[in-house]
Structure formats: structure tokens, C-alpha cells
């Protein structure tokens, strides 16, 4: 069988059905990006409909490359946070043309690519202590669960207490409860595809009760991505934009690092030494994504932690990524349907997404199990892990949480007169994080 030979399904303890279900699950949990990304970038003056196609096709192309070249179930798309920083900080905040802002993305992507080709990025990942790797994986799980709780409407923002309980008078919130109960029940029954089938049932229920804004038609021709090759690299290469290139570089560099570690932990890909096989390929594909995202004006394309939902369904090979890529390629032809599901359910609390929120909550739970392997009673191991864990959801940033962990780990070692136990790359990374925090 072609799939068996190319993707080594049996060797990776999986099969064709599992990979398809895993891929579909991953796509559904991250399909929101097809419309959220254009909604954010359009405020910078980038054409909305063209960005829909650019977002989907750039994600599909890089995810396809990831699946074929690395054989890992990792999907990529335009990074949330990076797109907002580009729109609000650079374009609107500094009155920089969006073409120049996309040039900034290309430049930082090329810088990251250079570090991958010189093996520096891989060495930084290998230099991270095992306890911090576990904390990064668990922290991302907590981060995902927090996003799921927010999308479900279980928690909302509050001016006095920062967050508080959501409004359970909303039908969409109870639909999230239903989806969570169904998914938990299927997991308890050890049903393969529990998260995926939970989303299907929830989406069907929402459609029957007309909670979605039903589209007038279900198929449409995609707009040609006229935003391709509109980036202005020359204008981006100015001293005034150097701090922004550095900030984007730090976010892209360490977000992917944290995501890769977390997904490798969950999928059982880490070696006994805590290393990720074929890591350079993974990092190189991700850096290509940043460059492609800038060239297509879809913002930086990066590894998505939502891939954990497919891994939770049993996906273990690049075939799952191929399924995600195919879905991204055809998504623009079904723009109304994807928009209906990915756009969520409008409520007084804003748009909620009861279809994908339960999956994110349960994926967060599964990833949090890594926390048991951290040596909490040893302060030099436990405290850096703790600040990493709480830093990610509370700052709403993977890279910031990693920065807190790196800096605290390095300082504690220095205080204990164990400075020699810290690698030069950890020192360098900690200093770079301090600089990025100061620069904002």
C-alpha cells in the first residue's frame, strides 16, 4: 500500500482511517483562521476576499510540505498574535504601509531560516532542560484549555476580576456543554475520533436549532489572491523598523519552539534524551512558512498548536497533515460553509464557537498530564516550570511564558553557584528575552 510505505503507518502505530480523522479534526479546530486572519488584516487595508484565499492556500502549501518532508502531523497557518501585532502595532500604530509590514515578515522569516540552516535554532531547543520542556508542553495545554473555555463562553473578561463566569442563559454556552459531555463520553468509551465526532454532532445540533447564520449558498468561486508578492522588503530594511523585526523574530522563533516541543511530547516523538527526530526539517518548513506568509501577504505562517487535537485522535504521521492541506486548498470553494462554522455563534458575549471549544478544552487536559513528570519539590526545577505554566495563559503568549521560564531558570542557577550547568545558548536566549520584554 502506497500510504503504508511512504508514511510508515504501522511503524507509527496508526492507520489510514485514524490519520484521516486526525487531519479533519485538526482542520476543524483551526479553520477559524481562514476568516479571522482576513478580518484582522483587512483593518490594515489588505483586501479581505483575496486574503481569505491567500490565508487558506499558503497554509495548505506549507502544511503539505510539512507532511511530505517531515512525516509529522503538524499543521501550519497564519499565526494569531503575529497578525494582530502587524495590523495594530506596525500599520495602524506606526502608520507604516501594509506592504512594508509584510516585508518585515519576510525579513524575520529569512533570519529564522538562516538560524535553522546553521543549526543554531536546533541547538537552542536541545539546550532546554527536560523539566522546562515538560513545563512548556503543559503550559501550552493550559493555554489551549483557556482559549477553549473562552470560546465556549464558560469564562469572559471582567474589568475588576480580569475574568469571570460566562452567561449560562445563552443557548450557545449550553451547546458547548453538550459538545463537551458528548466528547468526554466518547473518550470514556475509547471511541477513535471522539473529538471529531463530538464536533460533528455539536455542529449538526447548532444547524438544526438555527444558531448559525445560515448562508444563502454553500459553494463559491474563490477570489484570486492578488496580495501575492506585494511585500516591500527594501522599505522594511530600515533602522527604524529593526526593533519590530527583532520582536517578530523572537515571537516566531520561540512560539514554534514551544509548539514543536508540546506536539512531540503529546505524540510520543521525543527520544529518551528529549530530542525531536528530524527537528531541522520541522524548523526549516516553519521558517519557510514565515517567508511565504510575507510574500502572500497572509502574515507569518507558523506551526499551529491546534494540531494537538488531531494527535489526540491518534494521528502520528504526515498523512494527517496532507488531509489538513487538502482541506485548506478546497476551503475557499466552500467559503460560506467554513465561515458559518469557523465564524461561530453570535451572542451578547461576542462570537462563541461551541463546535471547536470542547475539543480545545479536552486537548488542554490531555497535554496537562505532562505536568506529573516535573520535579516540583526541587525549587531549581519546579519554579521555572511554574512561571512557564502560568505565564502562557496569563500573558496569552507562548513565547512570553517560555521567556519567564528561561530567565528564572538561568538566574536560579547563578544564585546557586551552578552557573556552569547553564549552556551558553540558554544564557543568550535569556538575555534576548530580557531585551524583548524591555522593548515591548
Buried (B, 14 or more C-beta within 10 A) or exposed (E): EEBEEBBBBEEBEBBEEBBBBBBBBBBBBBBBBBBBBBBBBBBBEBBEBBBBBBBBBBBBBBBBBBBBBBBBBBBBBBBBBBBBBBBBBBBBEEEBBBBBBBBBBBBBBBBBBEBBEEEBBBEBBBBBBBBBBBBBBBBBBBBBBBBBBBBBBBBBEEEEEEEEEBEEEBBBBEBBBBBBEBBBEBBEEEBBBBBBBBBBBBBEBBBEEEBBEEBEEEEBEBBEBBBBEBBBBEBBBEEEBEEBBBBBBBBBBBBBBBBBBBBBBBBEBBEEEBBBEEBBBBBBBBBBBBBBBBBBBBBBBBBBBBBBBBBBBBBBBBBBBBBBBBBBBEBBBBBBBBBBBBBBBEBEBEBBBBBBBBBBBBBBBBBBEBBEBBEEEEEBBBBBBBBBBBBBBBBBBBBBBBBBBBBBBBBBBEEEEEEEEBBEBBBBBBEBBBEBEEEE
